[in-house]
Amino acid sequence: MIKAPRNKSDLKSVRSILRANMPLPEVILWQRIRGHKLGLKFRRQYSVENHILDFFAPAIKLGIEIDGDTHFRNKQAEEKDFLRDRFLKEQGIIVLRFTNNEVRCSLDSIIYKIESIIKNAHPLLISPSRVPEGERRSG
């Protein structure tokens, strides 16, 4: 596997613009995963080759994409995502995709899925003490 360039300098301004103009579902998810809240660092608008991931956890090579409301109305976008996800998988990156609606309506389920992947990748990275008090899950 050839490692693709990460955070290419020629995409820096694009990444900055995307960070400054995050859609509300991305902002909502970012508030829940930023600052090591899940036991590891996530980065916003992280590029791999010419692909910019909404969120990326380098420690476990986990990419998270939030697909907009109009995303699924376009067959071309679906094909592009398929090829992009295949490329990222070839780079050893796990990609999770969620819709805007899932973020708005099922945020706790999304966090649980992310935590499960973190736990499987690095069991010692996540502990119940890192989950905010009101959000602990029962057995």
C-alpha positions in Angstrom: 0.0 0.0 0.0 1.4 3.4 -1.0 0.6 6.0 1.6 -1.2 9.0 0.1 -0.2 12.5 1.0 -2.0 13.9 4.0 -3.2 17.5 4.5 -1.7 18.7 1.3 -0.6 22.4 1.5 -2.4 23.2 -1.8 -5.7 22.3 -0.1 -5.1 24.3 3.0 -7.3 27.3 2.0 -10.1 24.9 0.9 -9.9 23.1 4.3 -10.0 26.5 6.1 -13.1 27.6 4.2 -14.8 24.3 4.9 -14.0 24.6 8.6 -15.3 28.1 8.7 -18.6 27.2 7.0 -19.5 23.8 8.5 -23.1 22.8 8.1 -25.1 22.5 11.3 -25.0 18.7 11.5 -21.2 18.8 11.2 -21.1 21.4 14.0 -23.3 19.2 16.2 -21.1 16.1 15.7 -17.9 18.2 16.2 -19.1 19.4 19.6 -19.4 15.8 20.7 -16.1 14.4 19.4 -13.7 17.4 19.7 -11.1 17.8 22.4 -10.4 14.1 23.1 -14.0 13.7 24.3 -14.0 10.1 23.0 -10.5 9.4 24.1 -8.6 10.4 21.0 -8.0 13.4 18.8 -10.2 14.1 15.8 -9.3 16.6 13.1 -11.8 18.6 11.0 -11.6 18.8 7.2 -8.5 16.5 6.9 -7.3 15.7 3.5 -5.9 12.4 2.1 -4.6 12.9 -1.4 -7.3 15.2 -3.0 -10.1 13.9 -0.7 -11.2 16.0 2.3 -12.8 14.1 5.1 -15.2 15.9 7.4 -13.5 14.4 10.4 -10.5 12.1 10.9 -8.9 10.3 13.8 -5.3 9.7 12.7 -4.6 7.4 15.7 -6.9 4.7 14.4 -7.4 5.9 10.8 -11.1 6.6 11.2 -12.8 9.0 8.8 -16.3 10.3 9.3 -18.4 11.8 6.6 -21.7 13.7 7.0 -23.7 13.5 3.8 -26.0 16.5 3.1 -29.7 16.4 2.4 -29.2 16.7 -1.3 -26.4 14.2 -1.4 -28.5 11.2 -2.2 -30.5 12.8 -5.0 -27.5 12.6 -7.3 -26.3 9.3 -8.8 -23.0 10.9 -9.8 -22.4 11.9 -6.2 -23.1 8.3 -5.0 -20.6 6.9 -7.6 -18.0 9.5 -6.5 -18.4 8.6 -2.9 -18.1 4.9 -3.7 -14.8 5.5 -5.5 -13.6 7.8 -2.8 -14.4 5.3 0.0 -12.7 2.5 -2.0 -9.5 4.7 -2.3 -9.6 5.6 1.4 -10.0 1.9 2.3 -7.0 1.1 0.2 -5.1 3.6 2.4 -6.2 1.7 5.5 -8.8 4.2 6.5 -12.2 3.2 7.9 -15.0 5.5 6.6 -18.2 6.0 8.5 -21.0 7.8 6.7 -24.0 9.4 8.3 -26.7 11.6 6.9 -27.7 15.1 8.2 -30.9 13.6 9.4 -29.1 10.8 11.4 -27.0 13.5 13.1 -30.1 15.5 14.0 -32.2 12.6 15.2 -29.9 9.8 16.3 -26.7 11.5 17.6 -26.3 9.2 20.5 -26.4 6.2 18.2 -23.7 7.8 16.0 -21.5 8.4 19.1 -22.1 4.8 20.2 -21.0 3.5 16.7 -17.9 5.7 16.8 -17.1 4.6 20.4 -17.4 0.9 19.3 -14.9 1.4 16.5 -12.5 3.2 18.9 -12.9 0.4 21.4 -12.2 -2.3 18.8 -9.2 -0.4 17.5 -7.7 0.5 20.9 -9.6 -1.0 23.9 -7.7 1.2 26.4 -8.5 4.5 24.6 -12.1 4.8 25.8 -13.5 4.4 29.3 -16.9 5.2 30.8 -15.3 8.1 32.7 -14.8 9.9 29.4 -18.5 9.8 28.5 -20.3 12.9 29.8 -22.3 12.2 32.9 -25.8 12.5 31.4 -24.9 10.3 28.4 -23.7 7.0 30.0 -25.2 3.9 28.5 -26.6 1.1 30.6 -25.6 -2.5 29.9 
